[in-house]
Amino acid sequence: ANGRLIGLEALARWPHERRGCIPPSEFIPIAEKTGLVLELGHYVLERACKQAAKWRQTGFAFSHVSVNVSPLQFRQPKFAATVRQMLMTYGLPARLLCLEVTENVFLDTNEQMVHDILSELQDIGVQLSLDDFGSGYSSLAYLHNLPFQELKIDRAFLAEADRYPQR
């Protein structure tokens, strides 16, 4: 409403010389199947922290930079320690980083493990966002028990809501 920038999101694109920019919906599933998503996720997280720190040093005002985290990356034993180390390396205050996870983190993962990892990240001070809510295993019940500061509702869930008010 006041024109102030609220936040930014780090978005990965794959530039291809003939096809142009290949969207994440095409290359992320391949990266997940091959295990390359761990390297890609680390790279994006590091670049986002480094860039956010540079912006902060130049006086560019923003409330946070959001980074998507794959379920495979999220479940890595030292993920929270990696996040903490990157923040320290670049001198970025934890409150300026928002990690976005999808409901897929709950698939093939013990709910207590998810809660423990989220709590560890919350203890570091980063913001936590549940991305694409409504696209899969949606349950409002687990929102009460998990430390998310932000809920991003899936676009498909809201598509044409103004045309069909009974939905």
C-alpha positions in Angstrom: 0.0 0.0 0.0 2.9 2.4 0.7 5.1 1.2 -2.1 7.7 -0.2 0.3 9.5 -3.3 -0.8 8.6 -6.2 1.5 10.8 -9.0 0.3 12.5 -10.7 -2.6 12.7 -14.3 -3.7 15.7 -16.1 -5.2 14.6 -17.8 -8.4 16.7 -20.2 -10.4 16.5 -20.2 -14.2 18.4 -22.4 -16.6 19.5 -20.3 -19.6 19.6 -22.5 -22.7 21.0 -21.1 -26.0 18.2 -22.5 -28.2 15.2 -22.8 -25.8 15.8 -19.6 -23.8 15.1 -19.8 -20.1 14.0 -23.2 -19.0 11.6 -22.9 -16.0 12.3 -24.7 -12.7 9.2 -26.9 -13.3 11.2 -28.6 -16.0 14.7 -28.8 -14.5 14.1 -29.2 -10.7 12.5 -32.7 -11.1 15.5 -33.8 -13.0 17.8 -32.3 -10.4 15.9 -34.1 -7.7 16.0 -37.5 -9.5 19.8 -37.2 -10.1 20.7 -35.8 -6.7 22.0 -32.6 -8.2 19.3 -30.7 -6.3 21.6 -30.7 -3.3 24.3 -28.8 -5.1 21.8 -26.5 -6.8 20.1 -25.8 -3.5 23.4 -25.0 -1.8 24.4 -22.8 -4.7 21.1 -20.8 -4.7 21.2 -20.5 -0.9 24.7 -19.2 -0.9 24.2 -16.8 -3.8 21.0 -15.4 -2.1 22.8 -14.9 1.2 25.8 -13.2 -0.5 23.6 -10.9 -2.6 21.4 -10.0 0.3 24.4 -9.1 2.4 25.7 -6.9 -0.4 22.4 -5.2 -0.7 22.3 -4.6 3.0 25.8 -3.1 2.9 24.7 -0.6 0.2 21.6 0.5 2.2 19.1 -1.3 -0.1 16.1 -1.8 2.2 14.2 -5.1 2.2 12.6 -7.2 4.9 13.8 -10.6 3.7 15.0 -12.7 0.8 13.2 -16.0 0.3 14.9 -19.2 -0.8 13.1 -22.4 -1.8 14.5 -25.5 -0.2 13.9 -29.0 -1.7 12.7 -31.8 0.6 16.0 -33.6 -0.1 18.0 -30.6 0.9 15.8 -30.0 4.0 16.4 -33.5 5.3 20.2 -33.3 5.1 21.6 -34.0 8.6 23.5 -30.7 8.8 21.1 -28.5 6.9 20.6 -26.1 9.8 24.3 -25.9 10.5 24.9 -25.1 6.8 22.3 -22.3 7.0 23.9 -20.9 10.1 27.4 -21.1 8.6 26.3 -19.2 5.4 24.7 -16.5 7.5 27.9 -16.1 9.5 30.1 -16.2 6.4 28.3 -13.3 4.7 27.3 -11.4 7.9 23.7 -11.7 7.1 21.3 -11.4 10.0 19.1 -14.5 10.2 15.9 -12.4 10.2 16.6 -11.4 6.6 16.5 -15.0 5.3 13.2 -16.8 4.7 13.4 -20.5 3.9 10.4 -21.8 1.9 9.5 -25.5 2.0 6.6 -27.2 0.4 4.3 -29.8 1.9 6.4 -32.4 0.2 8.8 -32.3 3.2 6.1 -34.3 5.0 6.2 -37.1 2.5 8.6 -39.9 3.4 9.7 -37.9 6.5 8.7 -38.5 10.1 6.6 -35.5 11.2 8.7 -35.2 14.4 11.8 -35.0 12.3 10.3 -32.2 10.2 9.3 -30.4 13.4 12.8 -30.8 14.8 14.4 -29.4 11.7 12.0 -26.5 11.6 12.6 -25.7 15.3 16.3 -25.8 14.8 16.0 -23.3 11.9 13.7 -21.1 14.0 16.2 -21.1 16.8 18.8 -19.7 14.3 16.3 -16.9 13.7 15.4 -17.4 10.0 11.9 -17.0 8.8 10.0 -20.1 7.7 7.4 -20.2 5.0 5.1 -23.1 3.9 5.0 -22.7 0.1 2.3 -24.0 -2.3 -0.1 -24.8 0.5 -3.2 -26.5 -0.9 -1.4 -28.3 -3.7 -0.9 -31.6 -1.9 -1.1 -33.0 1.6 -2.9 -30.0 2.9 -4.0 -30.0 6.5 -4.6 -26.9 8.6 -4.0 -29.1 11.7 -0.2 -29.2 11.3 0.0 -25.5 10.8 -0.8 -25.0 14.5 2.1 -27.2 15.6 4.8 -26.0 13.2 6.7 -22.7 13.4 5.9 -21.1 10.1 5.7 -17.3 9.9 4.3 -17.3 6.4 1.8 -19.4 4.4 1.8 -19.1 0.6 -1.3 -20.6 -0.8 -1.0 -22.4 -4.1 -2.1 -20.5 -7.1 -4.2 -23.4 -8.4 -6.1 -23.5 -5.1 -7.2 -19.9 -5.6 -7.5 -19.9 -9.4 -10.8 -18.4 -10.5 -12.0 -18.1 -6.9 -13.6 -14.7 -7.9 -15.5 -16.5 -10.7 -16.8 -19.3 -8.4 -17.5 -17.8 -5.0 -19.0 -21.1 -3.7 -15.6 -22.8 -3.8 
